[in-house]
Amino acid sequence: MARAIKLLILTGARVNEVIGAEKSEVTGNVWTKPAIRMKNNDPHTVPLATAAKALFGEAAAASDGERVFAGRTGSGRETYDPKA
């Protein structure tokens, strides 16, 4: 959770956008958020600072599967479930 909170601060993204992030969305220094997790239903590209890119890398390395943070289910609009 600490990484997610730091990413919220560094990127200015909403909770479900960060928690729902998938590894394939981060390419180089850019995070491309798909429309499903965006409030306006349009995809959004976020340039990543070095610290944010490093946090995404650490979280992705600690996670199994495509999701950066464990606990996300369904469409990606759900909130984080710490029991999952």
C-alpha positions in Angstrom: 0.0 0.0 0.0 2.9 2.4 0.6 3.9 2.2 -3.0 0.3 2.9 -4.1 0.1 5.9 -1.8 3.4 7.3 -3.1 2.2 6.8 -6.7 -1.0 8.7 -5.9 1.0 11.6 -4.7 3.6 11.6 -7.5 1.1 11.1 -10.4 -2.0 12.9 -9.1 -4.1 10.0 -10.3 -7.2 8.7 -8.6 -7.1 5.6 -6.3 -8.8 3.2 -8.8 -6.5 4.3 -11.6 -3.4 3.5 -9.6 -4.8 0.3 -7.9 -6.1 -0.9 -11.3 -2.8 -0.4 -13.1 -1.5 -3.2 -15.2 2.1 -3.8 -16.1 1.5 -3.4 -19.8 0.3 0.2 -19.3 3.7 1.4 -18.3 6.1 1.8 -21.2 9.4 3.7 -20.7 8.6 6.9 -18.9 4.9 6.9 -19.8 1.8 5.4 -18.1 -1.2 5.1 -20.4 -4.4 4.6 -18.4 -7.2 2.9 -20.3 -10.6 4.5 -20.6 -12.2 1.9 -18.2 -10.5 3.4 -15.2 -10.9 7.1 -16.2 -13.7 9.2 -14.9 -14.4 10.7 -18.3 -14.1 7.3 -20.1 -11.2 8.5 -22.3 -7.7 7.0 -22.1 -5.0 9.2 -20.5 -1.3 9.4 -20.8 0.8 10.4 -17.8 4.5 11.2 -18.1 6.3 9.5 -15.2 9.0 11.0 -13.0 12.0 8.8 -12.2 10.6 8.1 -8.7 7.2 7.1 -10.1 8.7 4.8 -12.7 10.8 3.1 -10.0 7.8 2.6 -7.8 5.8 1.0 -10.7 8.8 -1.2 -11.3 9.1 -2.3 -7.7 5.4 -3.0 -7.4 5.3 -4.9 -10.6 8.2 -7.1 -9.6 6.4 -7.9 -6.3 3.2 -8.8 -8.0 2.1 -12.0 -9.8 0.3 -11.7 -13.1 -0.5 -8.6 -15.2 -1.7 -6.4 -12.3 0.8 -4.1 -10.6 -1.1 -4.3 -7.3 -2.8 -7.5 -6.0 -6.4 -7.3 -5.0 -8.0 -5.7 -8.1 -10.9 -7.7 -9.6 -13.5 -7.2 -12.2 -13.7 -4.2 -14.6 -11.1 -2.1 -12.7 -13.6 0.4 -11.3 -13.8 -1.4 -8.0 -11.9 -0.2 -5.0 -8.9 -2.1 -3.6 -9.9 -5.2 -1.6 -7.1 -5.9 1.0 -8.6 -9.4 1.6 -8.0 -10.5 -2.0 
